Amino acid sequence: MSSKTVQFTIEKLSENLFILIDEASAVEGTKTYEKHMLVGKTVLHTFEEKDDKILTKRKILTKKKYKGYEISTVPHFNHRFNIKYQDDPAIYTYKLLDEMKNGDFEIVV
């Protein structure tokens, strides 16, 4: 390791990532509009779902990950993103920065 290298904890790296995403309001796309740095990225989004197959009186929630694609931001609401998931024709809108902070959203690299 060189003397210029700085080591950060996972928590600090996560915090820095959230700050970077929050402050990166836009990346120049074309001359007609600007797009956020998350637009065009493939993502994994985790949801809790009821498990209908389990026959108990208690509601059992299972976590399931869905692969999606960031289509765009909502005009005038740059922290809301439109997502298209694989095998689903609908487009969904979420506040993804909140989802990231909860650990329910990952960018696929």
C-alpha positions, 0 to 999 in steps of 0.5 A: 500500500502506498503512503497516499492510500487512505482506508475507509470503513464500509460505513464511510464508503457507503456514506461517501457514495450516498453523498456523491449520488445526492450531489451529482444532480446531473451528468451531461447527456445531450444538448436537449436534456441532462440525465442523472448518473443512475439513468441507464444503470442496471439495478437489483431492487429488494422487496418484502413479499407475503409468502402465499404458499406457507399455510400459517396464521402468521404472515411470513414475509420473504425478501425477493430481488428484482433486476431492473433498468433505470429509464429516467428521472421524473421531470422536476423530481430528480430524486424519483426514478422510473424503473423497468423490471425484467419480465414486467411491462409496467414502469415504476417510480421510486425514491431510490436514494431512500431505497439505497439507504435502507439497503434495498437497492443495488447498482449492478456493476 
